[in-house]
Amino acid sequence: MKRAGPKLVDFHVEADFVGKAALLKIRDQGPKRARMGFVISGAPVQGFAHSMDVKTRNGQVLGLLSEFIYSPRFTSNIEVQELPFLNETML
């Protein structure tokens, strides 16, 4: 699966740089993870003392919810997590 996005690196330039091989691999194979935002229902949180697993409907653990905060702008609790790309069979 390839994702379109902003072009930040010009691979046609002959210059070599740290991380070029890794970026070429991501370009060719596609990224394995993405940053995703979530809205979390419930009363506004002030903070929390433990982490929670992020799971699919089937109970498969995908990642770890390690930080979230109440957003006055969204009037909800919000969280950003880096997770693997999802497909329909995982939901």
Secondary structure, DSSP 8 states (H G I E B T S, - for coil): ----------TTS----TTHHHHHHHHHH--SEEEEEEEE-SS-----SS-EEEE-TT--EEEEE---EEETTTTEEEEEEEEE---GGG-
